[in-house]
């Protein structure tokens, strides 16, 4: 390895020096090049194996043969444990790419170094343009009755083959030699669409979040249609509605999966969608809402999400909470979000106010494939909008009351979530000593005096028939949820009553 001399090449004053180094290197013969590529890793690296496959595919060996147009640079490649990187090297990392990155230890970090000067550094993943992460035509446009080995049914691996074929070291040398700028993180939703949807002062967005027809279970289209019919009964004549689902209105194709006679089939949903559920379409809608002065919008998510975000139709990218950050930071447009998706609570602080079927670390019920299972589903969205739009025994409720109505009727292991819950979690994360290990039922009832009516009713329902002296732990419910989900691995199509019996065993 070359000697290390501290020099913060990413500071503005160093830009000219780095360009001079680049020009000098391009003029040198291969044998005279001082450049080295360091592959910095730890034993926990979760991308190193994929990179090894990419390196073999590109025949890197012990050096990168880099074409300069008029010649070739032969740049040695060395593996370097991250724990052995010196302070002078670490000081030269671009912001957000060094040890301060929460994922520092699991990422493979590539450095281009010249005699101790770090000319480029970054995660190997940045060498690929992830906007090209797209599902194949066969996956996105399945026949109505595909054979068992059809790609649309096989949950094919999208990411690993893409990374192996697209990750490369040439990108980092291009950055080091000022032949290109570092790539910004790929995002399909940037709230800057050139063709924004014409939002109004009040808007309702019905979004079917799924990546592929297989993931776009019958539940999603059925629940969207049900919610829209319920909202229509309220006579919201001045409200702008938009539905994003599957292929949208202009692209024919089977975009919905269902089960008949034990077989997975596909059809085109009988749903009047206005736009597809793609990232580009969602970007149009959210950009329009952001640009509508003082608009108020309800974003209803029906479908899927995961620990990192929600899927976008046909893409390997997701909508992440950070993509909605401008709504939280600005005083104009406001978004209230209601979601029945797994892990949906991760959006709790990304919008002004939100009501979610699931804590950020747990999955939700729903997404059934069979009509029979749909009829017996006790999912969050069904209960929420029954309450919000009025059920036979009561008038329309506030969104907060609708949340509590739904939460007290979910399957026993479920953990719903709100923006208020997120704020409370943040407080106790910062003040853990203020959170007792448990409270008795009597203490909980006493603490609940003066609650708003909806919360008071929920508290009464949840503690009914429990002795006042019974201790209730205040933590551990996520672990209990995960244990219950393990029991329900093969029970998606069962009724909620049957699923409750399984988790009670």
N, C-alpha and C positions, 0 to 999 in steps of 0.2 A: 504494500500500500504506500501511496505517496505521503510525504510529510504534511502535517496540518498546520495552517496558519489562519488565525481567526480573521475573517473579513466578511462583513454583512453585505453580500452582493445583492441582496434584495432591496437595500435602501436605494432611494432615487439617485443619490450621488454616485452609486456604483454602476448605473445602467450603461454609461458610456464606456467604462472599463470592461464590462462584460461583452459589449459589442466589439471592442477592440480585440479581446481574447478570441472571440468567435471568428473574426476576419483573419486573424493570424493563423488559427488552427486550420481554416479552410485552405490556406495557402501552403501548408506544410505537406511534406511527403508522409505516407503512412507510417513509416518507422519513427518519424519525429513527433508524432502526436503524443501529448501528455495526458490526454483525457482518459478517465477510467469510469466505468459504470459499477456502482456498488448496489448490490441487492441486500438491503437491510431488513432483517427479520428477527423473530423470536420463536421459541418452540411452539407458541400458541397460534402461529400464522395460519389463517384459514384460507388463504389464496395461493400459498406457495406451490401446492400440488398442481393446481390448475395452471400456474405459470410454467411449471416444468413441462407440462404438455404443450403449452404454447411455444416455449423455447425449442422443444424438440421439433415441432412443426415448422419453425422458422430456421432451423439448423444454426442456432446461435453458437453452440459449443462454448469455448472459453473466451470468445471475442465476438464483437459485433462488427461486421464488415459494412461500413456506412458509406453510401455513395454520396459524393459531394457534387456530382455533375461532371466535374473535370477530373475526378480521381476517386480515391477511396481512403477512408480512415479506418484503421483496424484498432478498435477500442476494446481493451481488456475488460472482462466481466468478472467481478469478484463478489463472493458472498461475505457479508459482514454482520455479525450479531449486533442487534440494536443496543444491547447493554455495553458494547465496546466502543460505541460512537463517542468521541470526545466532546467536551462542552463547546469547543470552538466550532466544531461541525454543526452541532445542534443549534447554535445561535444563528446559523445561516439559513435555517429552514423557513419557507414561506409560512405566514400566519395560518394556524389551523392544521398544519401537516406534521408537526413534531410531537413530542411526548405529551403535550397538552390535549391532543386529540383523544377523546374517550376510547376510540378504537385503535389506538396506536399499536398495541401489542398484537392485534390479530391481522393487521394489514401488512402486505409486502410493500415496502417503501423503496423506490428507485431513486438513486442519486447519480448525477453526472458531475464528476469532480475533476478539477485541474489543479494539482499541486496544493491541495488543501482548500481551494476555492470551490464552493458548491455553486455550480452554474444552473442546476435544475434539481428539483426534488419533488416527489409526490407519490401518491398511492398508485400502484400498477393499474388499478381500475380506471384511472383518469386517461389512460392511453386509448380507450375505446369510446366512441360516441354512442352512449346508451340510448339515444333517440332512435337508433336503428334496431333496438330490441323489439322485434315484431314477431307475432305468431304467424305460422305459415297459412297459406290459403286453405289447405286441407283441414287444418284445425278450425279456422274461422268460418268455413262454408261447408259443413258436413251434409251428407245426404240424410234423408228422413230416417232411414233404417240402415245405419252403417254396420258392416261386419265387425265382429269383436276386436279385430286387430287394426281397425281404422285409427289413424292418428288423432281424430277428434275425441276418441274414447280412452286414449292411453296415458293421459296426464304426462305427456312428453316433457322432457327436460329442455327448458328454453335457455337457461342462463349459462350452464357450463359449456355447451358447444359454442355459444356466442363468445364467451370470454376466451376460450382456447383459440378461436380463429381471429379475434380482434385485438387481444392484448399484444403490445409490442414495445420494444425499447427504442425504436427509431423516433417515436414521438418525443421522448425525453431529450434526445440529442437535438432534435429540431428546436425544442424550447431553449436548450443550453446555447445553441448557436444563433439564437434570435431569428430563426426561420419561421417561427410561429409563436403566437401567444399561448400561455397555459390555457387549457380548456376549462371553461366554467362547468359547474355541475349541470348535468342534463335535466331539463324539466319541461314537461308538456303544458304545465299550467304556470304562467308567469304573470297573469292579470294585466297583460299588455297585448291582447289580441287585436289585430288590425281590423277585424270584422266583429265588433261586439254585438251581442244580442240586445234588442231594444227593450231594456228593462223599464219598468214604471216605478211609481212611488211605493207600490206594494207588490211583492212577487212571491210566487210559490214555485220552487224547483223540485221536481220529482226525479230522482236520479237512481237508476238501476245500476249499481256498481258491480261489475263483473268483467273479467278479462277475456273469457272465451264462451262459446255457446255451451260447453259442458258445465262451466261454472254458473251459467245463467239459468239456474233452475226455475221450474215453473212457478215456484213460490214468488219469485221477484215480480214477474209480470202480473200475477194474480193479486199480489198485495198492492202494487201500484194502482191497478184499476180500482181496487176496493177503496183505497185512501182517497183517490180522486173523486169517486162517487160520493163518499162521505163529505168531503169538502164542498162539493157542488151543492149539497143540501143547505149549506149555510148562506148561500146567495152572495158569494164574494164577487160581485159584478165588476168592481173596480180593480180587481187583482189580476195581475198578469201571470198566467200559468205557462210552464214549459216542462216537457217530459223528455228526459234523455234515456234512451233504452236501446240496447243491442245495436243492430245495423242502422237504426234510424229509418226515416220514411222513404229515402231515395235509393236504398240498396236492398235488393231482394235477396233472400237467403234464409236458411234455417238458423235462427239465433237463440233458440230456447230449448232446453233439455227437459225431458220428463220420463217417467217410468210407466210402462204398460205391460202387463203380464210378465213382470220381472225383467224386462229388457229396457235399456236406455235408448230412447228415440229422440229425434229433433223435429222442431217445427218452427214456422215463423209466428211469433206471438201475435195474438189478436189484441193489439194495444196501439192506440193512436199516438205514436211517439212523434215529437217535433224535431228531435235531433238525435244522432247516435250517442252512445255513451263513451265516446272517445275523449281523450285528453284535450284535443283541439276544440271539440264542441263544448266541453265543460269550461274551458278557458274563455270561449266566447261569452258564455252565460255569466261567469263570475266577473269578467271584465266589464260587461254591460252593467251589472249590479254596482260594481265599484264606481263607475262613471255616472250613475244616476244620482243626482243631488238628494241627499237626505233620504235615500230609499230604505225601506224595511223589507227584509226578505226572509222567507222560511225555506231552508234547505232540508229536504227529506231524503235521507239515504236509505234505500232498500237494497240489500245485497250483502256484499262481502267487504271485509277489511282484515288487516293483520297488524302485527306489532309495529310495522314501519309505515303503514298507510293503506290506502284503498286502491283497488285495481282500476285501470283504465282500459277500455275496450280495445283488444288487439295488440296491446303494448305490454312490455315487461316493466315499464315504469309505473309508479303509483302516485296518487295524490297524498302528500304528507302534510302534517300540521303546519310546517314552515311555509308551505305554498299559500296558506291563507293569512299569513302574518300581517299583510297590509291592512286587512279588515280590523285587526285588533289594535293597530297603531293609529288609525285615522279616525276623524270625528264625523265623517260623512256617512257612507253606507253602513248598514248594520245587518248582520246575519244571525238568525237563531237557527240552530241545527237540531234536528231530531233524527236519530239513527238507530236502526235495529241491527246493525252489523257487529260482528265479532270485534273485540278490541276497540270499539268505536269511541270509548272514553278518552282515547289519545287526542281527540280533537277538542276536548273540553275547554282548553285555554286558547284555542286557535280562533274561536268565534266569540261574539259578545255574550252569548248564552247558549247552553246546549243541554239536551236531554238524551241519554244514551242507554241502549239495552245492555251494554257490557262495560265493565271496568277495563282500563287499558291492557290488563294482563290476562283477560279471560275471553272465552268465546261465547257467542250468544246462541240461542235456539233459533230455528227457522231454516229456510232454504230447502224445504222438502221438495221432492220430485214427483210424488204421486198425488193425484187429486184427493184421495182418501186421507192422506196425512195432512194435507192443507186444511181440510175441514175440521180436524181435531187439534190444530196447532194453538198453543197458548203463548204465542210469541208477543214480544213487547209492542211492536207496531200495531198489531190488531187491537190490543187493549188500549193503547195510548189514544188512537184516533177514534175508537168507540167513545171514550170519555170526552175527548176534545171537541167532538162534533155532536155529542148527545146520545145517550143510550136510553132505552125505554123508561128506565126508572129515574133518570136524572137529566137536567138540561146540560148544554155544552159547558165544559169546564175550562178553566185556565190551563195553560201548558204545564204549569207546575203541578196543579191538581191532577192532570192527566198522567203525568209521570208517576205520581204516587199511586193512582188507581192501577196503573199497569204493574208497578213494582211489587205490589202486594198480591198479584195474581200470577206471577211468573212461576216457572218450575222451581222446585225447592232450592236447587243449588245455584241459581242465577244471581249475579251481582250487577244491578243497574248502577248508573253513574250520572252525575250532573256536573256543571261547571262549579257549583258550590262545593261538591265533593272534592273536586280538584284543588280548590283553594284551601279546604280543610286539610287535605293530604299534604299540601305544600307547607302549611303552618306546622303540622306535627313533624314533618321531615326536618324542619329547622329547629323545632323545640321538642325533641323526643321525650324529654323528662316530664313534659306536661300531659302525656298520654298515659292514663292508668292501664294496667294489664286487663282489668275487668271492672264491670259495674253490675250491681244486682238489678233485677227487673224493677224493683221499687225505686232505686236511684235513677234508672232511666226514665221511668214515668214521672218522677219528680222534676228531673231536668227538662222534660218535655212540656211542662206547664207553660201556657202562653204561646204554644206553637200555632202557626196558621192552621185553619180548619183541615186542609188536605193532609198536612203532615201529622196533625193530631189524630185523624182517622187512621192513617197508616200505622202510627205507633200503637194505637189501640188494637188494630188487626194483628199486628206482628207479635204483640205480647199477650193476646187473649188467652185465658186459661193457664197462664204461667204463674207460679207462686212468686210473690214479691221478693223472697229471699234467694231466688235462683240466680247464681252468678253467670253473667254473659261476657265472654272474652271479647275484646275490642280489636283483636288482630287474628290473622290466620285463615281468613275466609277465602283468600285467593288459593291457598294450598288445598283447602277443602273442595273448592270448585274444580281444581285440576284433577283431584282424585275421583270426583263424580264423573267428570268427562271421560276418564279412562274406562269407567264402567259402561259408558254410553257409546263407546266407539262404533258399535254396529247397530245402533238403535235410532238412527236419524228419522226413519219413517214411522216410528211408533208414536202413539198418542202421548200427550204430556202426562196423563195419568199413569200410563204404563212406564214412562221414563222415571217418574217420581218413585214408583215402586222399586225400580232397579236401583236407584241411588240410595234408597232407604235400607237396602240389604247390607 
